[in-house]
Amino acid sequence: MSAGRGTLIKVMFKEPFGPAANRWAMQNPADLSSSLALLLRVWLLVGFQSFGGGATTLFLIRRAVVDEQNWLDDAEFTRINALCHVTPGINLIALTVLIGRRVRGWPGVCVSLAGLLLPAALITVLLTAGYAHVRDLPAARAALRGIVPATVGLGLLTAERLARPLIAASRSEGNASLLLGIALLAGSALAVALWRIPVFAVLFAAGAASALFHARRRANRQ
């Protein structure tokens, strides 16, 4: 394992921090059981509603974790989601692991994964079996044509929710930082869409540009 990847793994799986983690850590065993039950219920609801692919699931996760349960704030969720995009594997699985770890430690990881994956797997099996009987029906084809734009719409909404704290943080740091943030948002999308640059290369370049910008900014202040 490389030193860089080892460091990243340590950052991902360090002890929970922040208000949510401290709140769970102070509870007694009975309260901890209740928190695990709540965690399982939240992820089961996400799992049973995860139709439409990754954009829909990400929207549901953010709404449950940030808006409803207040386990994370906008900025924390955006940072964790960004971290998941620079690690190999399925981003949503990594996101689930990190949120479960932050909220209730390793038991929270197991509960969160079970809650997300078991309903999704069950529904996928049932829908696959059922679709084989209705795939040639005009109504089924028409329904699928309506699902696609709805999924795109949810993806756009999720992107706006994720971009909002980034733009707010950049604006608070000044116009130069705001322009850099907008340039990275637009430039990354164009690089992948128009020039088909590999995603890992785009992420690396964006991180390097941001690191260089802030390093020079600190040097100028000194």
ChimeraX attribute file (.defattr): number of C-alpha atoms within 10 A of each C-alpha:
attribute: neighborCount
match mode: 1-to-1
recipient: residues
	/A:1	6
	/A:2	7
	/A:3	8
	/A:4	8
	/A:5	11
	/A:6	11
	/A:7	11
	/A:8	14
	/A:9	12
	/A:10	10
	/A:11	11
	/A:12	19
	/A:13	14
	/A:14	12
	/A:15	12
	/A:16	21
	/A:17	13
	/A:18	12
	/A:19	14
	/A:20	17
	/A:21	18
	/A:22	14
	/A:23	13
	/A:24	18
	/A:25	15
	/A:26	10
	/A:27	13
	/A:28	9
	/A:29	9
	/A:30	8
	/A:31	12
	/A:32	15
	/A:33	12
	/A:34	12
	/A:35	17
	/A:36	20
	/A:37	13
	/A:38	14
	/A:39	21
	/A:40	21
	/A:41	16
	/A:42	19
	/A:43	26
	/A:44	22
	/A:45	16
	/A:46	25
	/A:47	25
	/A:48	17
	/A:49	16
	/A:50	22
	/A:51	16
	/A:52	15
	/A:53	12
	/A:54	16
	/A:55	21
	/A:56	21
	/A:57	21
	/A:58	22
	/A:59	20
	/A:60	20
	/A:61	24
	/A:62	23
	/A:63	16
	/A:64	18
	/A:65	20
	/A:66	17
	/A:67	13
	/A:68	10
	/A:69	15
	/A:70	14
	/A:71	19
	/A:72	22
	/A:73	15
	/A:74	18
	/A:75	17
	/A:76	14
	/A:77	20
	/A:78	19
	/A:79	13
	/A:80	17
	/A:81	21
	/A:82	15
	/A:83	17
	/A:84	21
	/A:85	17
	/A:86	14
	/A:87	15
	/A:88	9
	/A:89	10
	/A:90	11
	/A:91	18
	/A:92	18
	/A:93	14
	/A:94	21
	/A:95	21
	/A:96	26
	/A:97	22
	/A:98	24
	/A:99	22
	/A:100	24
	/A:101	24
	/A:102	26
	/A:103	28
	/A:104	24
	/A:105	20
	/A:106	17
	/A:107	12
	/A:108	23
	/A:109	21
	/A:110	17
	/A:111	23
	/A:112	28
	/A:113	20
	/A:114	16
	/A:115	22
	/A:116	26
	/A:117	19
	/A:118	15
	/A:119	19
	/A:120	19
	/A:121	13
	/A:122	12
	/A:123	17
	/A:124	13
	/A:125	12
	/A:126	11
	/A:127	11
	/A:128	11
	/A:129	11
	/A:130	11
	/A:131	13
	/A:132	9
	/A:133	9
	/A:134	12
	/A:135	13
	/A:136	10
	/A:137	10
	/A:138	9
	/A:139	11
	/A:140	12
	/A:141	12
	/A:142	10
	/A:143	10
	/A:144	11
	/A:145	11
	/A:146	10
	/A:147	13
	/A:148	12
	/A:149	11
	/A:150	13
	/A:151	17
	/A:152	15
	/A:153	14
	/A:154	19
	/A:155	20
	/A:156	14
	/A:157	15
	/A:158	19
	/A:159	14
	/A:160	11
	/A:161	16
	/A:162	20
	/A:163	17
	/A:164	14
	/A:165	18
	/A:166	18
	/A:167	18
	/A:168	13
	/A:169	14
	/A:170	18
	/A:171	15
	/A:172	10
	/A:173	11
	/A:174	10
	/A:175	11
	/A:176	12
	/A:177	19
	/A:178	18
	/A:179	14
	/A:180	17
	/A:181	21
	/A:182	15
	/A:183	13
	/A:184	19
	/A:185	15
	/A:186	11
	/A:187	14
	/A:188	18
	/A:189	16
	/A:190	13
	/A:191	15
	/A:192	14
	/A:193	10
	/A:194	8
	/A:195	9
	/A:196	11
	/A:197	14
	/A:198	10
	/A:199	15
	/A:200	13
	/A:201	13
	/A:202	18
	/A:203	16
	/A:204	12
	/A:205	14
	/A:206	19
	/A:207	13
	/A:208	11
	/A:209	14
	/A:210	15
	/A:211	12
	/A:212	12
	/A:213	14
	/A:214	12
	/A:215	11
	/A:216	11
	/A:217	13
	/A:218	10
	/A:219	8
	/A:220	8
	/A:221	6
	/A:222	6
